[in-house]
Amino acid sequence: MNLKKGSMQTSVNGHMIQLKTPPFMVKGIMMVPLRLISEALGAEVAWNDKKRSIEIHTQIK
């Protein structure tokens, strides 16, 4: 994965991905889309509208 500040696309395992939100800097720290990182690591990400929260599911081996 190669993320660039302000870029709306990246590649994950050789596949181009369009981002809904680009990476950006806050006080010298790069903020990246949580969904992108989680899914790239094999997790399932879902929005729970009732709880207004993000759920990240992983399988522990």
mmCIF file as Biopython writes it, N, C-alpha, C and O atoms, coordinates in Angstrom:
data_model
#
loop_
_atom_site.group_PDB
_atom_site.id
_atom_site.type_symbol
_atom_site.label_atom_id
_atom_site.label_alt_id
_atom_site.label_comp_id
_atom_site.label_asym_id
_atom_site.label_entity_id
_atom_site.label_seq_id
_atom_site.pdbx_PDB_ins_code
_atom_site.Cartn_x
_atom_site.Cartn_y
_atom_site.Cartn_z
_atom_site.occupancy
_atom_site.B_iso_or_equiv
_atom_site.auth_seq_id
_atom_site.auth_asym_id
_atom_site.pdbx_PDB_model_num
ATOM 1   N N  . MET A ? 1  ? 0.846   -1.163  0.000  1.0 0.0 1  A 1 
ATOM 2   C CA . MET A ? 1  ? 0.000   0.000   0.000  1.0 0.0 1  A 1 
ATOM 3   C C  . MET A ? 1  ? 0.896   1.232   0.000  1.0 0.0 1  A 1 
ATOM 4   O O  . MET A ? 1  ? 1.898   1.298   0.712  1.0 0.0 1  A 1 
ATOM 5   N N  . ASN A ? 2  ? 0.511   2.194   -0.809 1.0 0.0 2  A 1 
ATOM 6   C CA . ASN A ? 2  ? 1.259   3.437   -0.888 1.0 0.0 2  A 1 
ATOM 7   C C  . ASN A ? 2  ? 0.262   4.585   -0.793 1.0 0.0 2  A 1 
ATOM 8   O O  . ASN A ? 2  ? -0.468  4.863   -1.744 1.0 0.0 2  A 1 
ATOM 9   N N  . LEU A ? 3  ? 0.235   5.250   0.358  1.0 0.0 3  A 1 
ATOM 10  C CA . LEU A ? 3  ? -0.698  6.367   0.562  1.0 0.0 3  A 1 
ATOM 11  C C  . LEU A ? 3  ? 0.039   7.684   0.425  1.0 0.0 3  A 1 
ATOM 12  O O  . LEU A ? 3  ? 1.149   7.847   0.932  1.0 0.0 3  A 1 
ATOM 13  N N  . LYS A ? 4  ? -0.595  8.629   -0.273 1.0 0.0 4  A 1 
ATOM 14  C CA . LYS A ? 4  ? -0.028  9.965   -0.415 1.0 0.0 4  A 1 
ATOM 15  C C  . LYS A ? 4  ? -1.034  10.982  0.094  1.0 0.0 4  A 1 
ATOM 16  O O  . LYS A ? 4  ? -2.226  10.902  -0.201 1.0 0.0 4  A 1 
ATOM 17  N N  . LYS A ? 5  ? -0.536  11.937  0.861  1.0 0.0 5  A 1 
ATOM 18  C CA . LYS A ? 5  ? -1.382  12.986  1.398  1.0 0.0 5  A 1 
ATOM 19  C C  . LYS A ? 5  ? -2.186  13.647  0.273  1.0 0.0 5  A 1 
ATOM 20  O O  . LYS A ? 5  ? -1.620  14.061  -0.739 1.0 0.0 5  A 1 
ATOM 21  N N  . GLY A ? 6  ? -3.500  13.742  0.456  1.0 0.0 6  A 1 
ATOM 22  C CA . GLY A ? 6  ? -4.368  14.413  -0.503 1.0 0.0 6  A 1 
ATOM 23  C C  . GLY A ? 6  ? -4.790  13.567  -1.692 1.0 0.0 6  A 1 
ATOM 24  O O  . GLY A ? 6  ? -5.645  13.995  -2.468 1.0 0.0 6  A 1 
ATOM 25  N N  . SER A ? 7  ? -4.217  12.376  -1.861 1.0 0.0 7  A 1 
ATOM 26  C CA . SER A ? 7  ? -4.555  11.529  -3.006 1.0 0.0 7  A 1 
ATOM 27  C C  . SER A ? 7  ? -5.874  10.798  -2.769 1.0 0.0 7  A 1 
ATOM 28  O O  . SER A ? 7  ? -6.136  10.308  -1.671 1.0 0.0 7  A 1 
ATOM 29  N N  . MET A ? 8  ? -6.691  10.732  -3.802 1.0 0.0 8  A 1 
ATOM 30  C CA . MET A ? 8  ? -7.984  10.056  -3.718 1.0 0.0 8  A 1 
ATOM 31  C C  . MET A ? 8  ? -7.914  8.604   -4.182 1.0 0.0 8  A 1 
ATOM 32  O O  . MET A ? 8  ? -8.946  7.948   -4.324 1.0 0.0 8  A 1 
ATOM 33  N N  . GLN A ? 9  ? -6.692  8.093   -4.422 1.0 0.0 9  A 1 
ATOM 34  C CA . GLN A ? 9  ? -6.568  6.688   -4.804 1.0 0.0 9  A 1 
ATOM 35  C C  . GLN A ? 9  ? -5.266  6.110   -4.266 1.0 0.0 9  A 1 
ATOM 36  O O  . GLN A ? 9  ? -4.303  6.828   -3.997 1.0 0.0 9  A 1 
ATOM 37  N N  . THR A ? 10 ? -5.270  4.802   -4.122 1.0 0.0 10 A 1 
ATOM 38  C CA . THR A ? 10 ? -4.085  4.063   -3.679 1.0 0.0 10 A 1 
ATOM 39  C C  . THR A ? 10 ? -4.164  2.668   -4.277 1.0 0.0 10 A 1 
ATOM 40  O O  . THR A ? 10 ? -5.174  2.311   -4.884 1.0 0.0 10 A 1 
ATOM 41  N N  . SER A ? 11 ? -3.139  1.897   -4.117 1.0 0.0 11 A 1 
ATOM 42  C CA . SER A ? 11 ? -3.208  0.510   -4.568 1.0 0.0 11 A 1 
ATOM 43  C C  . SER A ? 11 ? -3.021  -0.397  -3.357 1.0 0.0 11 A 1 
ATOM 44  O O  . SER A ? 11 ? -2.204  -0.130  -2.475 1.0 0.0 11 A 1 
ATOM 45  N N  . VAL A ? 12 ? -3.794  -1.468  -3.338 1.0 0.0 12 A 1 
ATOM 46  C CA . VAL A ? 12 ? -3.707  -2.472  -2.284 1.0 0.0 12 A 1 
ATOM 47  C C  . VAL A ? 12 ? -3.537  -3.814  -2.974 1.0 0.0 12 A 1 
ATOM 48  O O  . VAL A ? 12 ? -4.407  -4.246  -3.730 1.0 0.0 12 A 1 
ATOM 49  N N  . ASN A ? 13 ? -2.412  -4.475  -2.713 1.0 0.0 13 A 1 
ATOM 50  C CA . ASN A ? 13 ? -2.106  -5.764  -3.345 1.0 0.0 13 A 1 
ATOM 51  C C  . ASN A ? 13 ? -2.245  -5.703  -4.862 1.0 0.0 13 A 1 
ATOM 52  O O  . ASN A ? 13 ? -2.752  -6.636  -5.484 1.0 0.0 13 A 1 
ATOM 53  N N  . GLY A ? 14 ? -1.789  -4.594  -5.457 1.0 0.0 14 A 1 
ATOM 54  C CA . GLY A ? 14 ? -1.806  -4.441  -6.900 1.0 0.0 14 A 1 
ATOM 55  C C  . GLY A ? 14 ? -3.120  -3.968  -7.491 1.0 0.0 14 A 1 
ATOM 56  O O  . GLY A ? 14 ? -3.211  -3.803  -8.708 1.0 0.0 14 A 1 
ATOM 57  N N  . HIS A ? 15 ? -4.139  -3.744  -6.679 1.0 0.0 15 A 1 
ATOM 58  C CA . HIS A ? 15 ? -5.442  -3.271  -7.159 1.0 0.0 15 A 1 
ATOM 59  C C  . HIS A ? 15 ? -5.631  -1.810  -6.778 1.0 0.0 15 A 1 
ATOM 60  O O  . HIS A ? 15 ? -5.417  -1.428  -5.627 1.0 0.0 15 A 1 
ATOM 61  N N  . MET A ? 16 ? -6.038  -0.985  -7.761 1.0 0.0 16 A 1 
ATOM 62  C CA . MET A ? 16 ? -6.286  0.421   -7.495 1.0 0.0 16 A 1 
ATOM 63  C C  . MET A ? 16 ? -7.593  0.579   -6.715 1.0 0.0 16 A 1 
ATOM 64  O O  . MET A ? 16 ? -8.604  -0.041  -7.046 1.0 0.0 16 A 1 
ATOM 65  N N  . ILE A ? 17 ? -7.560  1.405   -5.687 1.0 0.0 17 A 1 
ATOM 66  C CA . ILE A ? 17 ? -8.710  1.656   -4.836 1.0 0.0 17 A 1 
ATOM 67  C C  . ILE A ? 17 ? -9.000  3.154   -4.840 1.0 0.0 17 A 1 
ATOM 68  O O  . ILE A ? 17 ? -8.090  3.959   -4.646 1.0 0.0 17 A 1 
ATOM 69  N N  . GLN A ? 18 ? -10.257 3.536   -5.060 1.0 0.0 18 A 1 
ATOM 70  C CA . GLN A ? 18 ? -10.695 4.921   -4.949 1.0 0.0 18 A 1 
ATOM 71  C C  . GLN A ? 18 ? -11.057 5.192   -3.494 1.0 0.0 18 A 1 
ATOM 72  O O  . GLN A ? 18 ? -11.800 4.424   -2.883 1.0 0.0 18 A 1 
ATOM 73  N N  . LEU A ? 19 ? -10.543 6.262   -2.948 1.0 0.0 19 A 1 
ATOM 74  C CA . LEU A ? 19 ? -10.827 6.632   -1.568 1.0 0.0 19 A 1 
ATOM 75  C C  . LEU A ? 19 ? -11.971 7.643   -1.519 1.0 0.0 19 A 1 
ATOM 76  O O  . LEU A ? 19 ? -12.089 8.499   -2.396 1.0 0.0 19 A 1 
ATOM 77  N N  . LYS A ? 20 ? -12.806 7.540   -0.498 1.0 0.0 20 A 1 
ATOM 78  C CA . LYS A ? 20 ? -13.869 8.532   -0.286 1.0 0.0 20 A 1 
ATOM 79  C C  . LYS A ? 20 ? -13.313 9.756   0.426  1.0 0.0 20 A 1 
ATOM 80  O O  . LYS A ? 20 ? -13.829 10.864  0.278  1.0 0.0 20 A 1 
ATOM 81  N N  . THR A ? 21 ? -12.254 9.541   1.200  1.0 0.0 21 A 1 
ATOM 82  C CA . THR A ? 21 ? -11.590 10.617  1.935  1.0 0.0 21 A 1 
ATOM 83  C C  . THR A ? 21 ? -10.085 10.438  1.777  1.0 0.0 21 A 1 
ATOM 84  O O  . THR A ? 21 ? -9.569  9.350   2.032  1.0 0.0 21 A 1 
ATOM 85  N N  . PRO A ? 22 ? -9.376  11.472  1.366  1.0 0.0 22 A 1 
ATOM 86  C CA . PRO A ? 22 ? -7.933  11.327  1.194  1.0 0.0 22 A 1 
ATOM 87  C C  . PRO A ? 22 ? -7.192  11.395  2.532  1.0 0.0 22 A 1 
ATOM 88  O O  . PRO A ? 22 ? -7.703  11.972  3.492  1.0 0.0 22 A 1 
ATOM 89  N N  . PRO A ? 23 ? -6.003  10.814  2.600  1.0 0.0 23 A 1 
ATOM 90  C CA . PRO A ? 23 ? -5.171  10.966  3.788  1.0 0.0 23 A 1 
ATOM 91  C C  . PRO A ? 23 ? -4.804  12.450  3.966  1.0 0.0 23 A 1 
ATOM 92  O O  . PRO A ? 23 ? -4.632  13.173  2.984  1.0 0.0 23 A 1 
ATOM 93  N N  . PHE A ? 24 ? -4.688  12.893  5.223  1.0 0.0 24 A 1 
ATOM 94  C CA . PHE A ? 24 ? -4.330  14.285  5.481  1.0 0.0 24 A 1 
ATOM 95  C C  . PHE A ? 24 ? -3.490  14.368  6.755  1.0 0.0 24 A 1 
ATOM 96  O O  . PHE A ? 24 ? -3.456  13.427  7.548  1.0 0.0 24 A 1 
ATOM 97  N N  . MET A ? 25 ? -2.822  15.488  6.941  1.0 0.0 25 A 1 
ATOM 98  C CA . MET A ? 25 ? -1.937  15.675  8.084  1.0 0.0 25 A 1 
ATOM 99  C C  . MET A ? 25 ? -2.604  16.524  9.160  1.0 0.0 25 A 1 
ATOM 100 O O  . MET A ? 25 ? -3.296  17.498  8.862  1.0 0.0 25 A 1 
ATOM 101 N N  . VAL A ? 26 ? -2.381  16.132  10.432 1.0 0.0 26 A 1 
ATOM 102 C CA . VAL A ? 26 ? -2.815  16.913  11.592 1.0 0.0 26 A 1 
ATOM 103 C C  . VAL A ? 26 ? -1.629  16.969  12.549 1.0 0.0 26 A 1 
ATOM 104 O O  . VAL A ? 26 ? -1.225  15.948  13.106 1.0 0.0 26 A 1 
ATOM 105 N N  . LYS A ? 27 ? -1.089  18.136  12.733 1.0 0.0 27 A 1 
ATOM 106 C CA . LYS A ? 27 ? 0.053   18.335  13.635 1.0 0.0 27 A 1 
ATOM 107 C C  . LYS A ? 27 ? 1.177   17.337  13.375 1.0 0.0 27 A 1 
ATOM 108 O O  . LYS A ? 27 ? 1.762   16.789  14.309 1.0 0.0 27 A 1 
ATOM 109 N N  . GLY A ? 28 ? 1.473   17.110  12.096 1.0 0.0 28 A 1 
ATOM 110 C CA . GLY A ? 28 ? 2.573   16.232  11.714 1.0 0.0 28 A 1 
ATOM 111 C C  . GLY A ? 28 ? 2.258   14.744  11.717 1.0 0.0 28 A 1 
ATOM 112 O O  . GLY A ? 28 ? 3.148   13.919  11.512 1.0 0.0 28 A 1 
ATOM 113 N N  . ILE A ? 29 ? 0.991   14.396  11.950 1.0 0.0 29 A 1 
ATOM 114 C CA . ILE A ? 29 ? 0.588   12.979  11.960 1.0 0.0 29 A 1 
ATOM 115 C C  . ILE A ? 29 ? -0.352  12.718  10.792 1.0 0.0 29 A 1 
ATOM 116 O O  . ILE A ? 29 ? -1.331  13.439  10.601 1.0 0.0 29 A 1 
ATOM 117 N N  . MET A ? 30 ? -0.049  11.672  10.005 1.0 0.0 30 A 1 
ATOM 118 C CA . MET A ? 30 ? -0.883  11.328  8.855  1.0 0.0 30 A 1 
ATOM 119 C C  . MET A ? 30 ? -2.147  10.612  9.316  1.0 0.0 30 A 1 
ATOM 120 O O  . MET A ? 30 ? -2.075  9.583   9.987  1.0 0.0 30 A 1 
ATOM 121 N N  . MET A ? 31 ? -3.299  11.157  8.954  1.0 0.0 31 A 1 
ATOM 122 C CA . MET A ? 31 ? -4.590  10.539  9.231  1.0 0.0 31 A 1 
ATOM 123 C C  . MET A ? 31 ? -5.019  9.790   7.965  1.0 0.0 31 A 1 
ATOM 124 O O  . MET A ? 31 ? -5.053  10.364  6.877  1.0 0.0 31 A 1 
ATOM 125 N N  . VAL A ? 32 ? -5.343  8.510   8.120  1.0 0.0 32 A 1 
ATOM 126 C CA . VAL A ? 32 ? -5.705  7.686   6.966  1.0 0.0 32 A 1 
ATOM 127 C C  . VAL A ? 32 ? -7.093  7.087   7.185  1.0 0.0 32 A 1 
ATOM 128 O O  . VAL A ? 32 ? -7.529  6.948   8.328  1.0 0.0 32 A 1 
ATOM 129 N N  . PRO A ? 33 ? -7.797  6.728   6.100  1.0 0.0 33 A 1 
ATOM 130 C CA . PRO A ? 33 ? -9.123  6.125   6.242  1.0 0.0 33 A 1 
ATOM 131 C C  . PRO A ? 33 ? -9.053  4.793   6.994  1.0 0.0 33 A 1 
ATOM 132 O O  . PRO A ? 33 ? -8.359  3.869   6.569  1.0 0.0 33 A 1 
ATOM 133 N N  . LEU A ? 34 ? -9.767  4.703   8.097  1.0 0.0 34 A 1 
ATOM 134 C CA . LEU A ? 34 ? -9.768  3.502   8.929  1.0 0.0 34 A 1 
ATOM 135 C C  . LEU A ? 34 ? -10.255 2.286   8.147  1.0 0.0 34 A 1 
ATOM 136 O O  . LEU A ? 34 ? -9.697  1.198   8.289  1.0 0.0 34 A 1 
ATOM 137 N N  . ARG A ? 35 ? -11.288 2.457   7.325  1.0 0.0 35 A 1 
ATOM 138 C CA . ARG A ? 35 ? -11.820 1.335   6.535  1.0 0.0 35 A 1 
ATOM 139 C C  . ARG A ? 35 ? -10.740 0.762   5.621  1.0 0.0 35 A 1 
ATOM 140 O O  . ARG A ? 35 ? -10.598 -0.456  5.519  1.0 0.0 35 A 1 
ATOM 141 N N  . LEU A ? 36 ? -9.989  1.619   4.967  1.0 0.0 36 A 1 
ATOM 142 C CA . LEU A ? 36 ? -8.945  1.165   4.039  1.0 0.0 36 A 1 
ATOM 143 C C  . LEU A ? 36 ? -7.911  0.299   4.758  1.0 0.0 36 A 1 
ATOM 144 O O  . LEU A ? 36 ? -7.590  -0.795  4.292  1.0 0.0 36 A 1 
ATOM 145 N N  . ILE A ? 37 ? -7.398  0.769   5.870  1.0 0.0 37 A 1 
ATOM 146 C CA . ILE A ? 37 ? -6.377  0.029   6.604  1.0 0.0 37 A 1 
ATOM 147 C C  . ILE A ? 37 ? -6.947  -1.277  7.146  1.0 0.0 37 A 1 
ATOM 148 O O  . ILE A ? 37 ? -6.310  -2.325  7.035  1.0 0.0 37 A 1 
ATOM 149 N N  . SER A ? 38 ? -8.136  -1.221  7.728  1.0 0.0 38 A 1 
ATOM 150 C CA . SER A ? 38 ? -8.758  -2.414  8.311  1.0 0.0 38 A 1 
ATOM 151 C C  . SER A ? 38 ? -8.998  -3.484  7.259  1.0 0.0 38 A 1 
ATOM 152 O O  . SER A ? 38 ? -8.657  -4.649  7.467  1.0 0.0 38 A 1 
ATOM 153 N N  . GLU A ? 39 ? -9.586  -3.095  6.126  1.0 0.0 39 A 1 
ATOM 154 C CA . GLU A ? 39 ? -9.880  -4.072  5.073  1.0 0.0 39 A 1 
ATOM 155 C C  . GLU A ? 39 ? -8.605  -4.599  4.434  1.0 0.0 39 A 1 
ATOM 156 O O  . GLU A ? 39 ? -8.557  -5.765  4.040  1.0 0.0 39 A 1 
ATOM 157 N N  . ALA A ? 40 ? -7.575  -3.775  4.322  1.0 0.0 40 A 1 
ATOM 158 C CA . ALA A ? 40 ? -6.302  -4.236  3.759  1.0 0.0 40 A 1 
ATOM 159 C C  . ALA A ? 40 ? -5.665  -5.298  4.653  1.0 0.0 40 A 1 
ATOM 160 O O  . ALA A ? 40 ? -4.899  -6.136  4.178  1.0 0.0 40 A 1 
ATOM 161 N N  . LEU A ? 41 ? -5.984  -5.260  5.955  1.0 0.0 41 A 1 
ATOM 162 C CA . LEU A ? 41 ? -5.460  -6.248  6.892  1.0 0.0 41 A 1 
ATOM 163 C C  . LEU A ? 41 ? -6.397  -7.436  7.077  1.0 0.0 41 A 1 
ATOM 164 O O  . LEU A ? 41 ? -6.156  -8.294  7.926  1.0 0.0 41 A 1 
ATOM 165 N N  . GLY A ? 42 ? -7.478  -7.487  6.274  1.0 0.0 42 A 1 
ATOM 166 C CA . GLY A ? 42 ? -8.367  -8.647  6.284  1.0 0.0 42 A 1 
ATOM 167 C C  . GLY A ? 42 ? -9.581  -8.539  7.190  1.0 0.0 42 A 1 
ATOM 168 O O  . GLY A ? 42 ? -10.307 -9.518  7.356  1.0 0.0 42 A 1 
ATOM 169 N N  . ALA A ? 43 ? -9.819  -7.380  7.778  1.0 0.0 43 A 1 
ATOM 170 C CA . ALA A ? 43 ? -10.979 -7.214  8.663  1.0 0.0 43 A 1 
ATOM 171 C C  . ALA A ? 43 ? -12.215 -6.817  7.858  1.0 0.0 43 A 1 
ATOM 172 O O  . ALA A ? 43 ? -12.109 -6.286  6.753  1.0 0.0 43 A 1 
ATOM 173 N N  . GLU A ? 44 ? -13.380 -7.083  8.429  1.0 0.0 44 A 1 
ATOM 174 C CA . GLU A ? 44 ? -14.642 -6.629  7.847  1.0 0.0 44 A 1 
ATOM 175 C C  . GLU A ? 44 ? -15.078 -5.391  8.614  1.0 0.0 44 A 1 
ATOM 176 O O  . GLU A ? 44 ? -15.046 -5.366  9.844  1.0 0.0 44 A 1 
ATOM 177 N N  . VAL A ? 45 ? -15.485 -4.363  7.875  1.0 0.0 45 A 1 
ATOM 178 C CA . VAL A ? 45 ? -15.876 -3.096  8.482  1.0 0.0 45 A 1 
ATOM 179 C C  . VAL A ? 45 ? -17.331 -2.819  8.141  1.0 0.0 45 A 1 
ATOM 180 O O  . VAL A ? 45 ? -17.752 -2.954  6.992  1.0 0.0 45 A 1 
ATOM 181 N N  . ALA A ? 46 ? -18.093 -2.427  9.160  1.0 0.0 46 A 1 
ATOM 182 C CA . ALA A ? 46 ? -19.510 -2.127  8.939  1.0 0.0 46 A 1 
ATOM 183 C C  . ALA A ? 46 ? -19.913 -0.914  9.769  1.0 0.0 46 A 1 
ATOM 184 O O  . ALA A ? 46 ? -19.403 -0.697  10.868 1.0 0.0 46 A 1 
ATOM 185 N N  . TRP A ? 47 ? -20.834 -0.134  9.224  1.0 0.0 47 A 1 
ATOM 186 C CA . TRP A ? 47 ? -21.401 1.003   9.937  1.0 0.0 47 A 1 
ATOM 187 C C  . TRP A ? 47 ? -22.680 0.539   10.610 1.0 0.0 47 A 1 
ATOM 188 O O  . TRP A ? 47 ? -23.559 -0.014  9.949  1.0 0.0 47 A 1 
ATOM 189 N N  . ASN A ? 48 ? -22.801 0.755   11.920 1.0 0.0 48 A 1 
ATOM 190 C CA . ASN A ? 48 ? -24.005 0.426   12.663 1.0 0.0 48 A 1 
ATOM 191 C C  . ASN A ? 48 ? -24.784 1.722   12.844 1.0 0.0 48 A 1 
ATOM 192 O O  . ASN A ? 48 ? -24.462 2.542   13.704 1.0 0.0 48 A 1 
ATOM 193 N N  . ASP A ? 49 ? -25.814 1.891   12.019 1.0 0.0 49 A 1 
ATOM 194 C CA . ASP A ? 49 ? -26.563 3.139   12.019 1.0 0.0 49 A 1 
ATOM 195 C C  . ASP A ? 49 ? -27.310 3.354   13.335 1.0 0.0 49 A 1 
ATOM 196 O O  . ASP A ? 49 ? -27.405 4.481   13.820 1.0 0.0 49 A 1 
ATOM 197 N N  . LYS A ? 50 ? -27.836 2.279   13.909 1.0 0.0 50 A 1 
ATOM 198 C CA . LYS A ? 50 ? -28.592 2.389   15.161 1.0 0.0 50 A 1 
ATOM 199 C C  . LYS A ? 50 ? -27.696 2.923   16.288 1.0 0.0 50 A 1 
ATOM 200 O O  . LYS A ? 50 ? -28.103 3.799   17.051 1.0 0.0 50 A 1 
ATOM 201 N N  . LYS A ? 51 ? -26.470 2.384   16.383 1.0 0.0 51 A 1 
ATOM 202 C CA . LYS A ? 51 ? -25.529 2.825   17.417 1.0 0.0 51 A 1 
ATOM 203 C C  . LYS A ? 51 ? -24.675 4.006   16.977 1.0 0.0 51 A 1 
ATOM 204 O O  . LYS A ? 51 ? -23.967 4.611   17.782 1.0 0.0 51 A 1 
ATOM 205 N N  . ARG A ? 52 ? -24.753 4.329   15.671 1.0 0.0 52 A 1 
ATOM 206 C CA . ARG A ? 52 ? -23.917 5.379   15.072 1.0 0.0 52 A 1 
ATOM 207 C C  . ARG A ? 52 ? -22.443 5.128   15.390 1.0 0.0 52 A 1 
ATOM 208 O O  . ARG A ? 52 ? -21.727 5.995   15.891 1.0 0.0 52 A 1 
ATOM 209 N N  . SER A ? 53 ? -22.022 3.887   15.073 1.0 0.0 53 A 1 
ATOM 210 C CA . SER A ? 53 ? -20.643 3.495   15.346 1.0 0.0 53 A 1 
ATOM 211 C C  . SER A ? 53 ? -20.119 2.578   14.251 1.0 0.0 53 A 1 
ATOM 212 O O  . SER A ? 53 ? -20.881 2.006   13.471 1.0 0.0 53 A 1 
ATOM 213 N N  . ILE A ? 54 ? -18.821 2.458   14.217 1.0 0.0 54 A 1 
ATOM 214 C CA . ILE A ? 54 ? -18.156 1.569   13.263 1.0 0.0 54 A 1 
ATOM 215 C C  . ILE A ? 54 ? -17.845 0.268   13.973 1.0 0.0 54 A 1 
ATOM 216 O O  . ILE A ? 54 ? -17.384 0.266   15.115 1.0 0.0 54 A 1 
ATOM 217 N N  . GLU A ? 55 ? -18.100 -0.847  13.288 1.0 0.0 55 A 1 
ATOM 218 C CA . GLU A ? 55 ? -17.763 -2.153  13.829 1.0 0.0 55 A 1 
ATOM 219 C C  . GLU A ? 55 ? -16.696 -2.785  12.953 1.0 0.0 55 A 1 
ATOM 220 O O  . GLU A ? 55 ? -16.859 -2.873  11.736 1.0 0.0 55 A 1 
ATOM 221 N N  . ILE A ? 56 ? -15.613 -3.222  13.562 1.0 0.0 56 A 1 
ATOM 222 C CA . ILE A ? 56 ? -14.524 -3.861  12.836 1.0 0.0 56 A 1 
ATOM 223 C C  . ILE A ? 56 ? -14.422 -5.290  13.361 1.0 0.0 56 A 1 
ATOM 224 O O  . ILE A ? 56 ? -14.185 -5.518  14.547 1.0 0.0 56 A 1 
ATOM 225 N N  . HIS A ? 57 ? -14.610 -6.257  12.443 1.0 0.0 57 A 1 
ATOM 226 C CA . HIS A ? 57 ? -14.587 -7.669  12.815 1.0 0.0 57 A 1 
ATOM 227 C C  . HIS A ? 57 ? -13.355 -8.336  12.215 1.0 0.0 57 A 1 
ATOM 228 O O  . HIS A ? 57 ? -13.083 -8.224  11.020 1.0 0.0 57 A 1 
ATOM 229 N N  . THR A ? 58 ? -12.619 -9.032  13.076 1.0 0.0 58 A 1 
ATOM 230 C CA . THR A ? 58 ? -11.439 -9.778  12.624 1.0 0.0 58 A 1 
ATOM 231 C C  . THR A ? 58 ? -11.562 -11.223 13.064 1.0 0.0 58 A 1 
ATOM 232 O O  . THR A ? 58 ? -12.318 -11.553 13.978 1.0 0.0 58 A 1 
ATOM 233 N N  . GLN A ? 59 ? -10.819 -12.061 12.406 1.0 0.0 59 A 1 
ATOM 234 C CA . GLN A ? 59 ? -10.753 -13.451 12.812 1.0 0.0 59 A 1 
ATOM 235 C C  . GLN A ? 59 ? -9.391  -13.696 13.430 1.0 0.0 59 A 1 
ATOM 236 O O  . GLN A ? 59 ? -8.360  -13.535 12.778 1.0 0.0 59 A 1 
ATOM 237 N N  . ILE A ? 60 ? -9.398  -14.081 14.676 1.0 0.0 60 A 1 
ATOM 238 C CA . ILE A ? 60 ? -8.140  -14.365 15.368 1.0 0.0 60 A 1 
ATOM 239 C C  . ILE A ? 60 ? -7.779  -15.816 15.117 1.0 0.0 60 A 1 
ATOM 240 O O  . ILE A ? 60 ? -8.587  -16.716 15.344 1.0 0.0 60 A 1 
ATOM 241 N N  . LYS A ? 61 ? -6.573  -16.034 14.653 1.0 0.0 61 A 1 
ATOM 242 C CA . LYS A ? 61 ? -6.123  -17.399 14.345 1.0 0.0 61 A 1 
ATOM 243 C C  . LYS A ? 61 ? -5.177  -17.884 15.394 1.0 0.0 61 A 1 
ATOM 244 O O  . LYS A ? 61 ? -4.689  -19.011 15.312 1.0 0.0 61 A 1 
#
